[in-house]
Amino acid sequence: MKIRVLDILQQTMADGPGFRTAIYCAGCNHACKGCHNPQSWDFKAGKWMEVEELLDIIKADEMSNVAFSGGDPFYQVDGFTELARRIKEETDKDIWCWTGFTLEEIQESESMSRMLPWLDVLVDGPFILEQRDTDLLFRGSPNQRIIYLHSKPPKDDIPGTVPLMPFR
């Protein structure tokens, strides 16, 4: 199984708490006005990478957890579901995922909802330029939610988080 990858950043601290290996995928139809990564909208950008190859990169970075961003990983739901499943079965890393879809839209889709059991945190919703807030952690506008899917938020709670949504 393959994923169209725009970039991989190792030991980044911009995509969730702590160090992360961030997989930036190619392809997004949300086209949010003011998007910080519009080059990721092109579904033909980047290169195809095997899930196994991505898993090897993630495992090699022992200090880092994982982030899926883009583009939008839910446009490549089969590949990202497989990658997330393998990460959870073969490592103790947590996974944060950013999407322009809302949790409710994902839940309504049989194919997209298959990824939810493997994610720890979902940052959902489109970026809204008119609501841009540079003081927010890990999101650009307050409509975007940080949803803990399987665990309670840490003691040093991040403002804007949503309580536990049990999917596993």
C-alpha positions as CSV (number, residue, x, y, z in Angstrom):
1,M,0.0,0.0,0.0
2,K,1.3,3.5,-0.9
3,I,0.8,7.1,0.3
4,R,1.5,10.2,-1.7
5,V,3.9,12.1,0.5
6,L,4.8,15.7,0.1
7,D,7.4,15.8,3.0
8,I,8.6,14.1,6.2
9,L,9.9,16.1,9.1
10,Q,11.6,14.3,11.9
11,Q,11.7,15.6,15.5
12,T,9.4,18.5,14.8
13,M,7.7,20.2,17.7
14,A,5.2,22.1,15.6
15,D,2.8,19.2,15.0
16,G,1.6,18.2,18.5
17,P,3.3,18.1,21.9
18,G,6.8,16.8,22.1
19,F,8.9,15.6,19.3
20,R,7.1,14.1,16.3
21,T,7.8,12.5,13.0
22,A,5.4,14.4,10.7
23,I,4.1,12.8,7.5
24,Y,2.8,15.6,5.2
25,C,0.6,14.1,2.5
26,A,-0.2,15.5,-0.9
27,G,-3.8,16.3,-1.8
28,C,-6.5,18.5,-0.3
29,N,-9.8,19.8,-1.7
30,H,-10.7,22.0,1.2
31,A,-8.7,24.9,-0.2
32,C,-9.0,26.9,3.0
33,K,-8.4,30.6,2.3
34,G,-5.1,31.5,4.0
35,C,-3.9,27.9,4.2
36,H,-0.2,27.8,5.4
37,N,0.5,24.9,3.1
38,P,-1.3,25.5,-0.2
39,Q,1.4,23.5,-2.1
40,S,-0.1,20.5,-0.4
41,W,-3.4,20.8,-2.2
42,D,-2.0,19.2,-5.4
43,F,-2.8,15.4,-5.4
44,K,0.1,14.9,-7.8
45,A,2.7,16.7,-5.7
46,G,5.4,14.8,-3.8
47,K,6.1,11.1,-4.3
48,W,4.5,7.7,-3.7
49,M,6.0,5.9,-0.7
50,E,5.2,2.4,0.6
51,V,3.6,2.2,4.1
52,E,6.5,-0.1,5.0
53,E,9.0,2.5,4.1
54,L,7.2,5.2,6.2
55,L,6.9,2.8,9.1
56,D,10.7,2.2,9.0
57,I,11.3,6.0,9.1
58,I,8.9,6.3,12.1
59,K,10.4,3.4,14.0
60,A,13.9,4.7,13.4
61,D,13.1,7.9,15.3
62,E,12.8,6.4,18.8
63,M,12.3,9.8,20.5
64,S,9.3,10.9,18.4
65,N,5.6,10.3,18.3
66,V,3.8,10.7,15.0
67,A,1.8,13.4,13.2
68,F,-0.3,13.1,10.0
69,S,-0.9,16.3,8.2
70,G,-1.0,17.6,4.7
71,G,-2.8,18.1,2.5
72,D,-5.5,16.0,4.2
73,P,-4.7,12.4,5.3
74,F,-8.4,11.5,4.9
75,Y,-8.1,11.9,1.1
76,Q,-5.8,8.9,1.3
77,V,-7.7,7.1,4.1
78,D,-6.7,3.5,3.0
79,G,-3.0,4.2,3.1
80,F,-3.1,6.2,6.3
81,T,-5.4,3.7,8.1
82,E,-2.9,1.0,7.3
83,L,0.0,3.1,8.4
84,A,-1.8,4.1,11.7
85,R,-2.7,0.5,12.4
86,R,0.8,-0.7,11.9
87,I,2.2,2.1,14.1
88,K,-0.2,1.2,16.9
89,E,0.4,-2.5,16.7
90,E,4.2,-2.3,16.4
91,T,5.2,0.7,18.5
92,D,4.1,2.6,21.6
93,K,3.9,5.9,19.7
94,D,0.8,8.2,19.8
95,I,-0.6,9.7,16.6
96,W,-2.0,13.1,16.0
97,C,-3.9,13.8,12.8
98,W,-5.0,17.1,11.2
99,T,-7.9,17.3,8.8
100,G,-10.2,19.8,7.3
101,F,-13.2,17.5,7.8
102,T,-15.1,17.6,11.0
103,L,-15.3,14.6,13.3
104,E,-19.0,14.4,12.5
105,E,-18.3,14.3,8.7
106,I,-15.7,11.5,9.3
107,Q,-18.1,9.5,11.4
108,E,-20.7,9.7,8.6
109,S,-18.3,8.1,6.1
110,E,-17.8,4.4,6.4
111,S,-14.4,4.6,4.7
112,M,-13.0,7.6,6.6
113,S,-14.2,6.4,10.0
114,R,-12.1,3.3,9.7
115,M,-9.0,5.4,10.6
116,L,-10.5,6.8,13.9
117,P,-9.7,3.7,16.0
118,W,-6.0,4.0,15.3
119,L,-5.6,7.7,16.0
120,D,-5.0,9.2,19.5
121,V,-5.9,12.8,18.7
122,L,-7.8,14.4,15.8
123,V,-7.5,18.1,15.0
124,D,-10.6,18.7,12.9
125,G,-12.2,21.3,10.9
126,P,-11.2,23.7,8.1
127,F,-9.0,26.7,8.8
128,I,-11.1,29.9,8.7
129,L,-8.9,32.9,7.9
130,E,-11.3,35.4,9.3
131,Q,-11.0,33.6,12.7
132,R,-7.2,33.2,12.6
133,D,-5.7,33.2,16.1
134,T,-1.9,32.9,16.4
135,D,-2.2,32.3,20.1
136,L,-3.9,28.9,19.6
137,L,-1.7,25.8,20.0
138,F,-1.6,23.3,17.2
139,R,-4.5,24.9,15.2
140,G,-5.1,28.1,13.3
141,S,-8.7,29.1,14.1
142,P,-10.9,28.4,17.1
143,N,-13.4,26.3,15.1
144,Q,-10.8,23.6,14.8
145,R,-11.0,21.1,17.7
146,I,-8.3,19.0,19.4
147,I,-10.2,15.8,20.1
148,Y,-8.7,13.1,22.3
149,L,-10.1,10.0,20.8
150,H,-8.7,7.4,23.2
151,S,-7.1,9.1,26.2
152,K,-7.8,11.9,28.5
153,P,-6.1,15.2,27.8
154,P,-2.8,15.6,29.7
155,K,-2.8,17.4,33.0
156,D,-1.4,20.5,31.3
157,D,-4.5,20.7,29.2
158,I,-4.3,22.4,25.8
159,P,-7.1,25.1,25.5
160,G,-9.7,24.1,23.0
161,T,-9.5,20.4,23.6
162,V,-12.6,18.2,23.5
163,P,-13.1,15.4,26.1
164,L,-12.5,11.8,25.5
165,M,-14.4,10.3,22.5
166,P,-14.0,6.5,22.9
167,F,-13.5,4.9,19.5
168,R,-11.3,1.9,20.4
